[in-house]
């Protein structure tokens, strides 16, 4: 009998993937903005148990092309353990397009280039990294456990080993006080790493803003809808990327934006301006406007 240890989260792009839980929860689990794994105690799993689940899932997911390693950060596991798990995945699922996982920059950095290259050679081709912000002051306030430098070094190390990254920035994360430095430094960091995929979502308060404020070690005043859109506009205007696929299509976003940066920069800015005009007329549609 197979069952997931819920809740289970995966990136939107992994909607058709087989999901293998190699850990339960998140190894850090201290970020002020994140409630995803608060109901779980972080646990690493026995390889034999994971292998049994891989064998079961391979029967249900016959012909699947992608596998996602959950929960919050599979890269915290030793390379030898990851390779054992990946080997079983390849054995049971056959030819795959890719294996992917969430990752913390510090756990990428803990592995050698040779280890990362071996993981890539065995099918681990994409890591999802929640950058959230490129501003060190804000990262500290949020208790992110990473810095501008650690994030840059970790992602570039993965790239050097041939592993692509999909990175995420959170709009509104710094409120009104930290907005400009949040966006300016986030854009600067993204420009330096030039990820294959870039996405943005908006800060949300699943347990209310008072709960968030209790964990935010600074002064927080939330942005209005118009201010969120202006922040997004500034972020995109500062990006100078080479072929990064951009998506802003999370349920929290006010407008669904898609393009390739920097090719589509001006088009995306124009689309944001169109939504801002609707917002100023107080006729902003809900759910998010498809552009």
Secondary structure as GFF3:
##gff-version 3
##sequence-region A 1 291
A	DSSP	three_ten_helix	12	14	.	.	.	ID=ss1
A	DSSP	beta_strand	18	21	.	.	.	ID=ss2
A	DSSP	beta_strand	23	24	.	.	.	ID=ss3
A	DSSP	beta_strand	43	44	.	.	.	ID=ss4
A	DSSP	alpha_helix	47	60	.	.	.	ID=ss5
A	DSSP	beta_strand	66	70	.	.	.	ID=ss6
A	DSSP	three_ten_helix	74	76	.	.	.	ID=ss7
A	DSSP	alpha_helix	79	93	.	.	.	ID=ss8
A	DSSP	beta_strand	98	102	.	.	.	ID=ss9
A	DSSP	alpha_helix	105	109	.	.	.	ID=ss10
A	DSSP	alpha_helix	113	121	.	.	.	ID=ss11
A	DSSP	beta_strand	124	132	.	.	.	ID=ss12
A	DSSP	alpha_helix	136	141	.	.	.	ID=ss13
A	DSSP	alpha_helix	148	160	.	.	.	ID=ss14
A	DSSP	beta_strand	164	171	.	.	.	ID=ss15
A	DSSP	alpha_helix	175	193	.	.	.	ID=ss16
A	DSSP	beta_strand	197	202	.	.	.	ID=ss17
A	DSSP	alpha_helix	209	215	.	.	.	ID=ss18
A	DSSP	alpha_helix	225	237	.	.	.	ID=ss19
A	DSSP	beta_strand	244	248	.	.	.	ID=ss20
A	DSSP	beta_strand	255	261	.	.	.	ID=ss21
A	DSSP	alpha_helix	265	280	.	.	.	ID=ss22
A	DSSP	beta_strand	289	290	.	.	.	ID=ss23
###
